[in-house]
Structure formats: structure tokens, C-alpha cells
Amino acid sequence: MAGPPEASVSPMRVLVARPRGFCAGVDRAIDIVQSALELFGAPVYVRHEIVHNRHVVEGLRQKGAVFVDDTADVPEGGTVIFSAHGVSPRVREEASRRGLRAIDATCPLVSKVHLEAIRLAREGFVILLIGHAGHVEVEGTMGEAPAAMRLVTSVEDAARVDVPGGAPVAYLTQTTLSVDDTLAIVDALRRRFPDIRGPKKDDICYATQNRQNAVKLLAERCEVILVVGSPESSNSNRLVEVAQAAGLRTFLVEDAARLDPAWLRDVATVGLTSGASTPEVLVEGVLDRLRALGADRIEELFAADEHVFFPLPAELRQAAS
């Protein structure tokens, strides 16, 4: 028996950001798990969540993926996939020692930061990594050169981070940060260390930048913004912060069931976007809910084109052929 009809709010327009949702690194990571299941059969073990989205993880779990916190939880001889966020050399060495078939789903843009860390450490730099404490990407990057690296999480950290006198200093960043917040921290570091070296190309990934720019455009035209994403997703939370910094009431929703109609009362235009680990089906679900609530116009707001593609790892391509 069908439930009661959705209580409506006033008619409203919905502006949907483009680009939104999956980035090339997330697409690749999910394809890696699915390809490994097809080629090697279930179970395939994944160290940490392949991406930070409960719906994606549950869908892969139903197909035979087993998510573990540590490679020690993978049976000897099993297949383990490293998540898109990257891992430290210690994790790779442990997988090799235990005879695991290891497949690396690390986003190539995260791998770029790892390689920069290794190079800078070899050149004798103290490396200041701008990022969030405890985030799995940060843990993996710092594992590449732990003796040389210091974590900087804020402008306040930039003022007090301990650097030996006379040592050359460089900075790197987590790939999923707020562009604006990161610039403020970099400016603080440059004031303290005028000769600090930055990456040749910005570490914050293209998808993070594009989605944050799209949210800024939404903020100029909307009264409320909805970000579809997981509470554990760094890039989704940064989208919320960017919108809030622009003065907008902004809500992070995992799916349509979490949308509270009270947020939209007397709202003429609502903005909608999604984090880089959010499948489009969840955005469509929220749009259906908005239509049920009275949305009578759905329009896309274009910010950037994306044509980035990352190939599968060589070991999977070879196994498939």
C-alpha cells in the first residue's frame, strides 16, 4: 500500500551544477573493483572504503567485495585493492610479504603527490603537508617520507609548525581540500617561509576545483544549496563549506530520504550538486523528491567541461587480455 503523498512546498526552480558527482579517479577505482571481481572472482578484499560513499560501498559489497581496515585481515594469497586515497609504502610491503595479489586503485593525482613527497625528501626538504589529520589520503602521503613531513591543518598550524633553522621548506596538499582555505594556509606559510617551494602544478585535483567553482556560481543564484554526499567524504564537506562561506544555507544529504522539506519552505530557487564520490543515481533520487515537493523547473548550471580519463592498472589490463 502506498504511503501518504509528499507534503509540498511552494513552487521552486532547481539549478543543478555541472560538473558534479564522480570524478575520473573515482570512476577508475570502482571499475578496478568490478574488473577484479570479474577476473579473479569473489571475494576481493579492499583496504578501507574504495571511495567515501556508503551506497557505492554497499553495492560493491553485494557483488563480492570485502572491505577491511588492514591488510592483515586479508587471507594469504588473496587479492587486495588499495583504495583511491592511496597507501603508504609500509602497507605495500606488508601485502608483498604476505603474498597478496595487490592492485593499486590510488587516484593518479594522489600518486602525483606521493612522488613529489619522495623527490622533495631526497633533496633534503622539510615538507609541510596541508591536509586533515586522520584522513586516509594524508596518512598514505605522510607514509612516503615520515621523517621529513609535518602536517599543517590550519593557518594557526602554519604559524607554529616546527621547522629546523636553515632547512629548505616545501609544501604539498591533500587533493580534496577547499581551494580558498588552502590558499589562506599557503599565504601564511609564505609569510613565514618566503623561500618555501610549492608543487609545480596545484595538488588540489581538477574535480575538486571544478565542483567548488560550480558551487560558487550556484551561490550567486540560489537561496539554499543541497550537496549530495557522504558525511565521511572530504570533498563533499568542502562543497558545503564553500557554499556556507558565500552566505548560503547549505545541507549535506546522503540521499533523498535525508532531505527535510522544512529546509525549502518559501524558497524560490534551490541549488543542487554532489561530491566526487557520489553516484548520479542519488542525485536523480533527490531531484525526484524535489519534484514531489513542488519543483517545477529543473535547469543545469554549467561551470566547466571535464574530459579526464584514467586507464586501469597494467596488471588488470594484462589479466583481461
KERO-442502 format. One line per 2 residues: number of its first residue (from 0); for each residue x, y, z of N, C-alpha, C, O, CB. Coordinates in steps of 0.2 Angstrom, whole numbers. Atoms other than C-alpha are relative to their C-alpha. Glycine has a CB too. Example, Ala and Ser with C-alpha at 12.3 -4.5 7.8 and 13.67 -1.06 7.14 Angstrom:
<pts>
0) 4 -6 0 62 -22 39 4 6 0 9 5 3 -5 0 6 | -4 -6 -1 68 -5 36 -4 5 3 -1 11 4 2 2 -7
</pts>
This chain:
<pts>
0) 4 -6 0 0 0 0 4 6 0 9 7 4 -5 0 6 | -4 -6 1 7 17 -5 -1 4 6 -6 5 9 -2 4 -6
2) 1 -4 -6 11 29 9 -3 7 -2 -5 8 -8 7 2 2 | 3 -7 2 4 47 10 4 4 -5 10 3 -5 -1 4 7
4) -3 -4 4 8 59 -3 5 5 3 4 7 9 -5 4 -5 | -5 -4 -2 23 70 -1 -3 7 1 -6 10 -3 7 1 -4
6) 2 -7 -2 19 87 8 4 5 -4 10 5 -4 1 1 7 | -3 -4 5 23 100 -5 2 7 3 -1 9 9 -4 2 -6
8) -2 -7 -2 32 117 -3 -2 4 -6 -5 2 -10 7 0 2 | 1 -4 6 30 132 -14 3 -2 -6 9 -5 -6 1 7 2
10) -3 2 6 34 130 -32 7 3 0 8 9 2 -4 3 -6 | -7 -3 0 53 132 -35 3 -3 -6 2 -7 -9 3 -2 7
12) -5 2 6 67 131 -48 5 -3 3 8 -1 9 2 6 -4 | -6 3 -2 81 119 -46 6 1 -5 5 -1 -11 -1 -8 1
14) -6 0 5 98 123 -53 5 -5 2 7 -6 8 4 7 1 | -4 6 -2 109 108 -54 7 1 -3 8 3 -9 -3 -7 -4
16) -7 -2 2 128 111 -55 3 -5 -5 1 -12 -4 4 0 6 | -4 4 4 138 104 -69 7 3 -1 8 9 -3 -3 -1 -7
18) -1 7 -2 151 96 -66 -2 -1 7 -2 3 11 6 -3 -2 | 2 3 -7 145 86 -51 2 -7 0 4 -10 -5 -7 1 2
20) 0 8 0 147 68 -45 7 -2 -2 12 1 -1 -5 -3 -4 | -6 4 1 160 55 -50 5 4 -4 4 7 -9 -1 -6 -3
22) -5 -2 4 177 61 -55 4 -6 -3 2 -11 -2 5 4 5 | -3 6 4 189 51 -66 4 -5 5 4 -11 4 6 3 -5
24) -4 5 -4 199 44 -51 -5 -5 4 -4 -10 5 3 4 6 | 5 4 -3 183 38 -43 -3 -5 -5 -4 -11 -3 -6 4 3
26) 3 5 5 176 30 -59 5 -5 -1 3 -11 -1 0 4 -7 | -5 5 1 193 21 -61 0 -4 6 1 -11 5 7 4 -1
28) 0 4 -6 193 15 -43 -6 -5 0 -5 -11 2 0 4 6 | 5 5 0 176 7 -44 0 -5 -6 -1 -11 -5 -7 4 -1
30) -1 5 5 180 0 -61 5 -5 1 4 -11 -1 2 4 -7 | -5 5 -2 195 -8 -54 -3 -6 5 -1 -11 4 6 4 4
32) 3 5 -5 185 -17 -40 -4 -5 -4 -4 -11 -4 -4 3 5 | 4 4 4 172 -23 -53 4 -4 -5 2 -10 -5 -5 5 -4
34) -4 4 4 185 -29 -65 4 -5 4 4 -11 1 5 5 -4 | -4 5 -4 195 -38 -51 -5 -6 1 -3 -12 1 3 3 6
36) 5 5 -2 179 -47 -46 -2 -4 -6 -3 -10 -6 -7 3 2 | 2 4 6 175 -52 -64 6 -5 -2 5 -10 -4 -1 5 -6
38) -6 4 2 193 -58 -67 2 -5 4 4 -11 2 6 5 -2 | -3 4 -5 198 -66 -51 -6 -3 4 -4 -8 8 5 4 4
40) 5 3 -4 181 -70 -43 0 3 7 5 5 9 0 -7 0 | 1 -2 -7 174 -66 -26 3 -5 5 3 -11 3 -7 1 2
42) 0 -7 -2 180 -62 -13 6 4 -3 11 1 -3 -1 0 8 | -6 -5 1 191 -47 -17 0 4 5 -6 7 7 -1 4 -7
44) -1 -4 -6 197 -38 -2 2 7 -2 7 8 -6 5 -3 5 | -2 -7 1 198 -19 -2 2 4 6 -2 3 11 -7 4 -3
46) -2 -4 -6 208 -9 11 -3 6 0 -2 11 -4 8 0 0 | 4 -6 -1 197 4 18 -6 1 -6 -6 -3 -10 4 7 0
48) 5 -1 5 182 10 8 3 3 -6 7 7 -6 -6 6 3 | -3 -1 6 186 11 -10 -1 8 -2 4 11 -4 -3 -4 -6
50) 1 -7 0 178 29 -10 -5 1 6 -8 -4 8 -3 2 -7 | 4 -2 -6 169 38 4 -7 1 -2 -10 7 -2 3 6 3
52) 7 -1 1 151 34 -1 -3 -7 2 -1 -12 -1 -2 2 -7 | 3 6 -2 140 21 8 -3 -4 -5 -3 -10 -5 -5 2 6
54) 4 4 6 129 17 -7 5 -3 -5 3 -9 -7 -4 5 -3 | -5 3 5 144 14 -18 3 -7 4 4 -12 0 6 4 -2
56) -3 5 -3 152 3 -5 -4 -6 1 -2 -12 0 3 2 7 | 5 5 -1 136 -7 -1 -1 -4 -7 -2 -10 -7 -6 3 3
58) 1 3 7 134 -10 -20 5 -5 -2 4 -10 -4 -1 5 -5 | -5 4 2 151 -17 -22 1 -6 5 3 -12 3 7 4 1
60) 1 5 -5 149 -27 -6 -4 -6 -2 -3 -12 -1 -2 2 7 | 5 5 2 134 -36 -13 3 -4 -6 0 -9 -7 -6 4 -2
62) -3 4 5 145 -41 -28 5 -4 2 8 -8 -2 2 5 -6 | -5 4 -2 158 -49 -18 6 3 3 11 0 5 2 -5 -5
64) -6 -4 -3 170 -35 -12 -1 -1 8 -6 0 11 0 7 -2 | 0 0 -7 175 -37 6 5 6 3 11 6 1 3 -7 3
66) -4 -6 -2 181 -21 15 3 -1 7 0 -3 11 -5 6 0 | -3 1 -6 194 -22 28 4 6 2 6 10 -2 5 -6 -1
68) -4 -6 -3 204 -10 39 7 -1 -1 11 4 -1 -2 1 7 | -7 1 0 221 -18 37 1 -6 -5 -3 -11 -5 3 -1 7
70) -2 6 4 230 -30 25 0 -6 4 0 -12 1 6 2 -4 | -1 6 -4 232 -42 40 -7 -3 0 -7 -9 2 2 2 7
72) 7 3 0 213 -45 38 -1 -4 -7 -6 -7 -8 -5 5 1 | 1 3 7 216 -52 20 3 -7 1 9 -7 3 3 4 -6
74) -3 7 0 219 -71 19 6 0 -4 7 3 -10 -5 -6 -2 | -6 1 5 236 -76 12 -1 -2 -6 -5 -7 -7 6 -4 4
76) 2 2 6 236 -77 -6 -6 3 -3 -7 2 -9 -1 -7 -1 | 6 -4 3 221 -66 -8 1 6 -4 7 8 -4 -5 2 6
78) -1 -6 4 218 -51 -19 -2 6 4 -8 6 7 -5 -1 -6 | 2 -6 -4 218 -34 -10 1 6 -5 6 6 -9 5 0 6
80) 0 -7 4 214 -17 -18 1 5 4 -2 6 10 -6 0 -4 | -1 -6 -4 221 -1 -11 -4 5 -3 -5 6 -9 8 2 -1
82) 5 -4 2 208 12 -11 3 6 -4 9 7 -4 -3 3 6 | -2 -6 4 208 28 -22 4 5 4 7 10 1 -6 4 -2
84) -3 -5 -4 215 38 -7 8 -1 1 11 3 3 -3 0 7 | -7 2 0 232 29 -8 2 -3 7 -2 -3 12 4 6 -1
86) -3 4 -6 243 19 5 7 2 0 10 5 -4 -2 -7 0 | -7 -1 -1 260 21 12 4 -6 -2 1 -11 -3 1 1 8
88) -5 6 2 275 10 7 -1 -6 5 0 -11 3 7 3 0 | 0 6 -5 273 0 23 -6 -4 -1 -5 -10 -1 -1 3 7
90) 6 4 1 256 -6 18 2 -4 -6 0 -10 -7 -6 4 -2 | -2 4 6 263 -11 1 5 -6 1 4 -11 -1 3 5 -6
92) -5 5 -2 277 -20 9 -3 -6 4 -1 -12 3 6 3 4 | 3 6 -4 266 -30 21 -4 -4 -5 -4 -10 -4 -5 4 5
94) 4 4 5 255 -35 6 5 -5 -4 3 -11 -5 -4 4 -5 | -5 4 3 270 -41 -3 3 -6 4 4 -12 2 6 4 -3
96) -3 5 -5 277 -50 12 -5 -6 1 -3 -12 2 2 3 7 | 5 6 -1 261 -60 14 -3 -3 -6 -7 -7 -6 -6 4 4
98) 1 4 6 260 -65 -4 -7 2 -3 -10 -2 -6 0 -7 1 | 7 -2 3 244 -55 -8 1 3 -7 6 6 -9 -3 6 5
100) 1 -3 7 239 -50 -26 -2 7 2 -8 8 3 -4 -4 -5 | 2 -7 -1 239 -31 -24 -1 4 -6 3 3 -11 6 3 4
102) 2 -4 6 230 -20 -36 -1 7 3 -4 8 8 -6 -3 -3 | -1 -7 -2 233 -1 -34 -6 4 -3 -5 5 -9 7 3 -1
104) 5 -4 3 217 9 -36 1 8 2 -3 12 1 -7 -2 2 | -2 -7 -2 226 25 -30 -2 5 -5 1 4 -11 7 1 3
106) 1 -5 5 220 40 -39 7 3 -3 11 4 1 -5 6 2 | -7 -3 3 234 46 -51 2 7 2 8 8 3 0 0 -8
108) -2 -6 -3 233 63 -44 2 0 7 6 4 9 -7 5 0 | -3 1 -6 236 57 -27 7 -3 0 11 -1 3 -5 -5 4
110) -6 3 1 250 46 -33 5 6 -2 11 5 0 0 -5 -6 | -4 -6 2 257 63 -41 3 3 7 9 5 7 -3 5 -4
112) -2 -3 -6 258 70 -23 5 -5 4 10 -2 6 -6 1 5 | -5 5 -3 267 54 -16 6 1 -4 12 1 0 -3 -7 -1
114) -6 -1 4 280 56 -30 4 6 2 10 6 3 -1 -1 -7 | -3 -6 -1 283 74 -26 3 0 7 8 2 9 -6 6 0
116) -3 0 -7 285 70 -7 6 -4 0 11 -2 3 -5 -4 4 | -6 4 0 298 56 -11 6 5 -3 11 4 0 -1 -6 -5
118) -6 -4 4 308 68 -23 2 6 5 8 7 6 -3 3 -6 | -2 -6 -5 307 83 -10 4 -3 6 9 0 8 -6 4 2
120) -4 3 -5 313 71 4 7 -1 -2 12 0 2 -4 -6 3 | -7 2 2 328 65 -6 4 6 -1 10 6 0 -1 -4 -7
122) -4 -6 1 333 83 -9 1 4 6 4 9 6 -4 5 -5 | -2 -3 -6 333 87 9 -5 5 3 -4 8 8 6 3 0
124) 5 -5 -2 317 97 11 -4 -2 6 -5 -8 7 -5 2 -6 | 5 1 -5 306 98 26 -7 2 -4 -8 7 -6 1 5 7
126) 6 0 4 289 95 19 -6 1 4 -7 -2 9 -1 -7 -5 | 6 -2 -4 273 104 26 -6 -3 -5 -7 0 -10 0 7 1
128) 6 2 4 258 94 20 -6 3 3 -8 2 9 0 -8 1 | 6 -3 -2 242 104 21 -6 -5 -1 -7 -8 -7 -1 6 -4
130) 5 5 0 228 92 25 -4 -1 7 -3 3 11 3 -6 -2 | 4 1 -6 216 85 38 3 -6 3 4 -11 1 -8 -2 -2
132) -3 5 -4 223 75 52 -5 -7 0 -11 -6 1 1 2 7 | 4 7 0 217 56 51 -3 -2 -6 -6 -7 -7 -5 1 5
134) 3 2 7 211 57 33 5 -5 -3 11 -5 -3 -1 6 -4 | -4 5 3 217 41 24 5 2 -5 10 -1 -6 -5 -6 -2
136) -5 -3 5 225 51 10 6 3 3 11 2 1 -4 5 -5 | -5 -3 -4 235 61 22 5 -5 3 11 -5 3 -3 5 6
138) -4 5 -3 241 45 31 4 -3 -5 10 -5 -4 -5 -5 3 | -4 3 5 246 37 15 6 5 -3 11 2 -4 -4 -2 -6
140) -6 -5 2 256 53 9 5 1 5 11 0 3 -3 7 -2 | -6 -1 -5 265 55 25 4 -6 1 10 -5 3 -4 2 7
142) -4 6 -1 270 37 25 6 0 -5 10 -4 -4 -5 -6 -1 | -6 0 5 281 41 10 6 3 2 12 1 0 -2 4 -7
144) -6 -4 -3 293 52 20 -2 2 7 -1 8 8 2 5 -5 | 2 -2 -7 288 52 38 5 4 4 3 9 7 -2 -6 4
146) -5 -4 -4 304 59 45 0 7 -3 2 12 1 7 -3 -1 | 0 -7 3 303 74 33 -6 4 0 -6 10 -2 2 -1 -8
148) 6 -3 1 285 78 34 -3 3 6 -2 -1 12 -5 -5 -4 | 4 -3 -5 274 89 45 -7 2 -2 -7 4 -8 4 7 3
150) 6 -1 2 256 90 45 -3 7 2 -2 9 8 -5 -5 3 | 3 -7 -2 248 108 44 -7 0 -2 -9 -1 -8 4 6 -5
152) 7 1 1 229 108 46 -3 7 0 -9 7 -2 -3 -4 6 | 3 -6 0 226 127 48 5 6 0 11 5 0 -4 1 7
154) -5 -6 0 233 145 47 4 0 7 9 2 7 -4 6 -1 | -3 0 -7 236 143 66 6 -5 0 12 -4 3 -5 -2 5
156) -6 5 1 247 127 62 5 3 -4 11 2 -2 -3 -6 -3 | -5 -3 4 256 137 49 5 4 4 11 5 3 -3 4 -6
158) -4 -5 -4 262 149 62 4 -4 5 9 -1 8 -5 5 4 | -3 3 -6 268 136 75 4 -7 -2 7 -10 2 -4 -1 5
160) -3 6 2 274 121 64 8 1 1 11 6 0 -1 -2 -7 | -7 0 -2 292 116 70 4 -2 -6 3 -7 -9 1 -5 6
162) -5 1 6 305 118 56 7 1 2 8 7 5 -2 4 -6 | -7 -1 -2 324 116 60 2 6 -4 1 7 -10 4 -6 -2
164) -3 -6 3 333 133 57 4 -2 -6 9 -6 -6 4 4 5 | -5 1 6 341 134 39 -2 -5 -4 0 -6 -10 6 -1 3
166) 2 5 5 332 119 32 -5 3 -6 -9 7 -4 -4 -5 4 | 4 -2 5 324 121 15 -7 -3 1 -8 -8 4 3 -3 -7
168) 7 2 -2 305 120 16 -4 0 -7 -3 4 -11 -3 5 5 | 4 1 6 292 114 3 -7 -1 3 -8 -4 9 2 -5 -5
170) 7 2 -2 273 112 4 -3 -4 -5 -2 -4 -11 -4 6 2 | 4 4 4 261 99 -3 -7 0 3 -8 2 9 2 -7 -1
172) 7 0 -3 242 97 -1 -4 -6 -1 -3 -9 -6 -4 6 -3 | 5 5 1 229 84 1 -4 3 -6 -5 9 -7 -5 -1 6
174) 3 -2 7 219 84 -16 -7 2 1 -9 5 -4 1 -6 -4 | 7 -1 0 202 86 -9 -2 6 5 -7 6 8 -4 -6 3
176) 1 -5 -5 204 102 1 -5 6 -3 -6 6 -9 6 3 2 | 3 -7 2 194 119 0 6 4 -3 11 5 0 -3 4 5
178) -5 -4 3 204 129 -13 1 7 4 7 8 5 -3 2 -7 | -1 -6 -4 201 145 -3 3 -1 6 8 3 8 -7 4 1
180) -3 1 -7 205 138 14 8 -1 -1 12 1 3 -3 -6 4 | -7 2 2 221 131 6 4 6 -2 10 6 1 1 -6 -5
182) -3 -6 1 226 147 -1 2 4 6 7 7 6 -4 5 -5 | -2 -4 -6 225 156 16 6 -4 4 10 0 6 -7 0 4
184) -5 4 -3 236 142 23 7 1 -3 12 2 0 -1 -7 1 | -6 -1 4 249 144 9 2 7 1 8 8 2 -2 -2 -8
186) -2 -7 -1 249 163 11 3 0 7 8 4 7 -6 5 0 | -3 -1 -7 253 161 30 7 -4 0 11 -1 3 -5 -4 5
188) -7 4 0 267 148 26 5 5 -4 11 5 -2 -1 -6 -4 | -4 -4 4 274 160 13 2 6 4 8 9 3 -3 3 -7
190) -2 -5 -4 274 174 25 6 -2 5 10 2 7 -6 3 4 | -5 2 -4 284 164 37 6 -3 -3 12 -2 0 -3 -6 5
192) -6 3 3 295 155 25 0 3 -8 -3 0 -12 -1 -8 -1 | 1 -3 6 297 167 10 3 -4 -6 1 -4 -12 4 6 0
194) -3 4 5 308 154 0 -3 -7 0 -1 -11 -4 7 -1 1 | 3 6 0 296 140 3 -2 -2 -8 -4 2 -12 -7 0 4
196) 1 2 7 294 129 -13 -7 -4 0 -9 -8 4 5 -5 -2 | 6 3 1 277 124 -19 0 -5 -6 5 -5 -10 -6 5 -2
198) 0 5 5 272 110 -31 0 4 -7 -3 9 -8 -6 -5 0 | 0 -4 7 274 114 -50 -7 0 -3 -8 5 -6 5 -5 -5
200) 7 0 2 256 110 -53 -4 -1 7 -3 -5 11 -2 -5 -5 | 5 0 -6 242 113 -40 -2 -7 2 -4 -11 -2 -6 4 -1
202) 1 7 -2 240 97 -29 -8 -1 0 -10 -7 -1 3 -1 6 | 7 1 0 221 100 -27 -3 -2 -7 -1 1 -12 -4 7 3
204) 1 3 6 213 90 -40 -5 4 -4 -9 8 -1 -3 -7 1 | 4 -4 4 204 97 -55 -8 -1 1 -11 4 1 1 -3 -8
206) 7 1 -1 187 89 -50 -2 4 6 -7 7 7 -1 -7 1 | 1 -4 -6 188 97 -33 -1 7 -1 -5 10 1 6 -1 6
208) 0 -7 2 192 114 -40 -7 1 -4 -10 6 -3 6 2 -4 | 6 -1 4 178 112 -53 -6 0 3 -11 4 2 0 -5 -6
210) 6 1 -4 165 107 -41 -1 6 5 -7 8 6 -1 -7 4 | 1 -6 -4 169 121 -29 -2 6 -4 -5 11 -2 7 1 4
212) 1 -6 4 169 134 -43 -8 0 -2 -11 5 -2 4 0 -7 | 8 1 2 151 127 -48 -4 2 6 -9 5 5 -1 -7 -2
214) 4 -2 -6 145 129 -30 0 8 1 -5 11 3 3 -3 6 | 0 -7 -1 151 147 -30 -5 4 -5 -8 9 -4 7 3 -2
216) 5 -2 5 140 150 -46 -7 -1 2 -11 3 2 1 -3 -7 | 6 1 -3 126 142 -38 -2 5 6 -8 7 6 -1 -7 3
218) 1 -5 -5 128 153 -23 -2 7 -2 -6 11 2 6 1 5 | 2 -6 3 125 168 -34 -7 1 -2 -10 6 -3 5 2 -5
220) 7 0 3 108 162 -40 -5 -3 5 -11 -4 3 1 -3 -6 | 4 4 -4 101 152 -26 -1 2 7 3 7 10 2 -8 1
222) 1 -1 -7 94 153 -8 2 -5 5 4 -4 10 -8 2 1 | -2 6 -4 98 136 -2 3 -5 -5 2 -5 -11 -7 -4 3
224) -3 5 4 110 123 -8 0 -7 3 1 -7 9 8 2 -1 | 0 7 -3 109 104 -6 6 -3 -3 7 -3 -10 -6 -4 -2
226) -5 4 3 125 94 -8 -1 -7 2 -2 -9 8 7 2 4 | 1 8 0 123 75 -11 6 -3 1 11 -3 -3 -4 -3 -6
228) -7 3 -2 137 66 -2 0 -3 6 -5 -2 10 5 5 -1 | -1 3 -6 143 56 12 3 4 5 7 9 4 4 -6 -1
230) -3 -4 -5 147 64 29 8 -2 1 11 2 3 -3 -2 7 | -7 1 -1 164 55 28 4 2 -6 10 1 -6 1 -8 0
232) -3 -2 6 168 62 11 3 7 1 -1 12 2 -5 0 -6 | -3 -6 -1 181 76 12 -2 5 -5 -4 11 -4 7 -1 0
234) 1 -5 5 177 84 -5 -8 2 1 -9 8 -1 1 -3 -7 | 7 -2 -1 158 84 -1 -1 5 6 -4 10 5 -5 -6 1
236) 0 -5 -6 161 93 16 3 6 -2 0 12 0 3 -3 6 | -3 -6 2 172 105 7 -5 4 -4 -5 11 -4 6 -1 -4
238) 5 -3 4 157 109 -5 -5 4 4 -7 10 3 -3 -5 -5 | 5 -3 -5 146 113 10 3 6 3 0 11 3 -2 -5 6
240) -3 -5 -3 159 124 17 1 6 -5 0 12 -3 7 -2 3 | -1 -5 5 162 134 1 -7 4 -1 -7 10 -1 2 -3 -7
242) 7 -3 0 143 137 0 -2 4 6 -4 10 5 -6 -5 -1 | 1 -4 -6 142 142 18 4 6 0 2 11 3 1 -4 6
244) -4 -6 0 156 154 16 -3 5 -4 -1 11 -3 7 -2 -2 | 3 -5 5 146 163 2 -6 2 3 -10 6 0 -1 -3 -6
246) 6 -2 -4 132 165 15 -6 -4 -1 -12 -2 0 -1 7 -2 | 6 4 2 120 151 9 -1 -5 5 3 -8 8 1 -3 -7
248) 2 6 -4 110 139 20 1 -6 -5 -1 -6 -10 -8 1 2 | -3 6 4 118 123 14 -1 -6 4 0 -6 10 7 1 -2
250) 1 6 -4 114 105 19 3 -6 -4 2 -6 -10 -8 -1 0 | -3 6 3 123 89 16 -5 -6 1 -7 -7 6 7 -2 3
252) 5 5 -1 111 75 12 3 -7 -4 6 -6 -9 -6 2 -4 | -2 7 3 116 56 9 -4 -2 -6 -1 -5 -11 1 -5 5
254) 5 2 6 101 53 -2 -7 3 1 -7 7 6 -1 -8 1 | 6 -3 0 83 58 -5 -4 0 7 -7 4 9 -4 -2 -5
256) 3 1 -7 77 51 12 2 5 5 -2 6 10 1 -7 2 | -3 -4 -5 88 63 21 -2 7 -1 -1 12 3 7 0 1
258) 2 -7 2 80 79 13 -6 2 4 -11 -2 4 -1 0 -7 | 6 -3 -4 69 89 25 -3 5 -3 0 10 -5 3 2 7
260) 3 -6 3 56 99 17 0 6 3 -1 11 0 -8 -3 -1 | 0 -7 -3 57 112 30 5 4 -2 5 10 -2 0 -1 8
262) -5 -4 2 73 117 23 -2 5 -6 1 10 -8 6 -4 -2 | 2 -3 6 64 123 7 -6 4 0 -8 7 -5 -1 -6 -5
264) 7 -4 -1 49 132 14 2 7 -2 7 10 0 -2 0 7 | 0 -7 2 47 149 5 7 1 -4 9 7 -5 0 5 5
266) -6 0 4 62 145 -6 -2 0 -8 -5 -4 -10 6 -6 1 | 2 0 7 61 150 -24 5 -3 -5 3 -6 -10 0 8 -3
268) -5 4 4 77 143 -31 5 -4 5 8 -1 9 5 5 -4 | -4 4 -4 87 129 -24 6 -3 -4 5 -5 -10 -4 -6 4
270) -6 3 4 105 123 -30 1 -7 3 0 -9 8 6 5 2 | -1 7 -1 109 105 -31 7 -2 -3 8 0 -9 -5 -4 -3
272) -7 3 3 127 97 -33 1 -6 4 -3 -8 8 5 5 1 | -2 7 -4 136 81 -27 7 0 0 11 2 -4 -3 -6 -3
274) -7 1 -1 153 76 -21 3 -5 -5 -1 -8 -9 1 -2 7 | -4 4 5 166 67 -32 -1 -7 1 1 -11 -3 7 2 0
276) 1 8 -1 162 50 -24 -8 -1 0 -10 -7 3 3 -2 6 | 7 1 0 143 52 -26 -3 -2 -7 -2 1 -12 -4 6 2
278) 3 3 6 134 41 -39 -6 5 -3 -10 7 2 -2 -7 0 | 5 -5 3 122 51 -51 -7 -3 2 -12 1 2 1 0 -7
280) 6 3 -2 108 39 -46 -3 3 6 -9 4 7 0 -7 1 | 3 -4 -6 107 48 -29 -2 7 -1 -7 9 2 6 0 5
282) 2 -7 2 106 65 -37 -7 -1 -3 -11 4 -2 5 3 -5 | 6 0 3 92 59 -48 -6 -2 5 -11 1 5 0 -6 -5
284) 5 2 -5 83 52 -32 -2 7 4 -8 8 5 3 -5 5 | 1 -6 -3 85 69 -24 -5 5 -4 -9 8 -2 6 4 2
286) 4 -4 5 78 78 -40 -7 -3 0 -12 1 0 3 -1 -7 | 7 3 -1 63 66 -39 -4 2 6 -10 4 6 0 -8 -1
288) 3 -3 -7 60 71 -21 -2 7 -1 -7 9 2 5 -1 6 | 2 -7 1 61 89 -26 -6 1 -4 -10 6 -3 6 4 -3
290) 6 -1 5 48 87 -40 -6 -1 4 -11 2 4 1 -5 -6 | 6 1 -4 37 79 -27 -2 5 5 -8 6 7 1 -7 4
292) 1 -6 -5 39 94 -16 -2 6 -3 -4 11 0 7 1 4 | 3 -6 3 34 106 -29 5 3 -5 3 8 -8 -2 5 4
294) -5 -3 5 50 109 -40 -4 0 -7 -5 -6 -9 6 -3 0 | 3 0 6 43 114 -57 4 2 -6 2 2 -12 -6 5 0
296) -5 -1 5 59 119 -66 6 -3 2 9 -1 7 0 8 -2 | -7 3 -1 75 109 -67 5 3 -5 3 1 -11 0 -8 0
298) -5 -3 4 90 118 -75 7 -2 2 8 -2 8 -1 8 -1 | -7 1 -1 108 114 -77 4 7 0 3 11 -4 3 -5 -5
300) -4 -6 0 121 127 -72 7 -2 -2 10 -6 2 0 4 7 | -7 2 3 137 125 -82 6 4 3 6 10 3 0 0 -8
302) -6 -3 -3 154 128 -74 6 -2 -4 11 2 -5 1 -1 7 | -6 2 3 167 118 -83 -2 -7 -4 -6 -11 -2 5 -1 5
304) 0 7 3 169 103 -95 5 -4 3 10 -2 5 1 1 -8 | -5 4 -3 178 88 -89 0 -6 -5 -5 -9 -7 -2 -3 7
306) -2 6 4 186 75 -101 6 -4 2 10 -6 -2 1 3 -8 | -6 3 -3 198 67 -90 -2 -8 1 -7 -10 3 2 3 7
308) 1 7 0 200 48 -91 7 -3 3 12 -1 0 -2 -3 -7 | -5 3 -2 212 37 -81 0 -8 -2 -5 -11 0 1 1 8
310) 1 7 2 216 19 -88 1 -4 6 3 -2 12 5 -2 -5 | -1 5 -5 215 4 -77 7 -2 1 11 -1 -4 -4 -7 -2
312) -7 2 -1 231 -3 -69 2 -5 -5 -2 -9 -8 1 -2 7 | -3 5 6 243 -13 -81 -2 -7 2 -4 -11 -2 7 1 0
314) 1 7 -1 240 -29 -71 -7 -2 -1 -8 -8 -3 1 -1 8 | 7 1 2 221 -28 -74 -1 -1 -7 -4 -5 -10 -5 5 3
316) 1 0 7 223 -24 -92 3 -6 -3 1 -9 -8 4 6 -3 | -3 6 2 235 -38 -94 -4 -7 1 -4 -11 -3 7 -1 3
318) 4 6 -2 224 -51 -85 -6 0 -5 -8 -6 -6 -2 1 7 | 6 0 5 209 -46 -96 2 -2 -7 -2 -5 -10 -3 7 0
320) -2 1 7 219 -48 -112 3 -7 0 4 -10 -6 5 5 -2
</pts>
